[in-house]
Amino acid sequence: MQDGARRRSEKMIEHIRMAAVSNTRLVVDVGAADAFMLNELGLQLPGVHRIAVDISREYLRGNIVPSVQADGFKLPFRDSSVDILTCAAMLKHVHDAGALIVEFRRVLVPGGTLILVDPTPLGIRIGKLLGHFSAHGIAQTLSLNDTSRLVQQHGFMTDAYERFLLVPGGGRAGRIAESMLRHGPASRLFLNQILRARRR
């Protein structure tokens, strides 16, 4: 696994652990692909039930956590049944992010946690230059402020957000630089962002 994807999973688990309470029973990751993050989460919070959701059956093949092939806009869960929902590297690909957030809110319990991770606008520009993203594959570019406004408009309260991962690929040097630069203006050079919000 690439250092960047590993670092993204670390940040997601860090925010899940901040949000998890004693009665947290179900964590769903939408756009889970190989479910690496959920596998790691199981090692840290073994009592929590985890479900990987992805639109691609091929991505889900071989996952060791329970997996469901489904569209993020039509999740196969009852209303108010999920405690924590995570979604990484997906908002940039959808044209109607508001409809996606509405669906996430539907399945979350009142007070449930939504964790969103995506590249920063700078991260998307650099990703295009490096050939990681094709121009037609990016539907929108959202800053942290844009994402915070989006979730607040659709029934959430923003609890926390931050930028992370200074350089493509990250690695130990990237994490050291990130910790040194996190609180200054240089944090604008970080290429990924994470937001944690609660359903009202």
C-alpha positions, 0 to 999 in steps of 0.5 A: 500500500502507498504511504499516502493511502496508509496515512489517510487510513491512520487519520481516519482511524484517529478521528473514528477513535475520537468519535467512538463512544461506548455504545458505538456498534457499527462503522460503515466505510463508503468507497472502501475499496480493499477495506484496508482502513476497516481491517486496521480499525478492527485491530484497534476497536475489535468490538465494533462491527465494520462494513465495507461499501463500494460500487465496484464488486471487483474492489470488494473481492477478497475483503476480510470484513463484511462487504456490500456492493452498493451505490453511495447514493442508495445505501442498503441500511435502515434509517438511523442504523449506522453509528459512524460513516466514513468516506474517503477520496469520493466527494471529488468524483460526485456531481451532487455532493449534497445528495450524497450527504443527505443519504449519509445523514439518513443512515446515521443515528442522531448524533452519529459521526460522519468523517470525510477525507479528500484531497485539498484543492492544491492536492487535486491540482498536483494530482492532475499534474502528476497524472493521478487524476484525469481531468474528466474524473474530477467533478468538483474541488472542495476546500475544508470551508466548502465541505464544512458548509456543505455538511452544515447545510444538510443537517450536520455540525462540524466537530473538527477538521484539518489538513494533513500529508505534506507531500505525495506519498507521505512516508516518515519524513512527510509525517515529521514535516507535517507535525512541525508545520501543522499549526502555521500558514505552511499547513496550506501546502498539505495535500489532504483534508479530513472533516468530522461532523455530527448528525443533528 
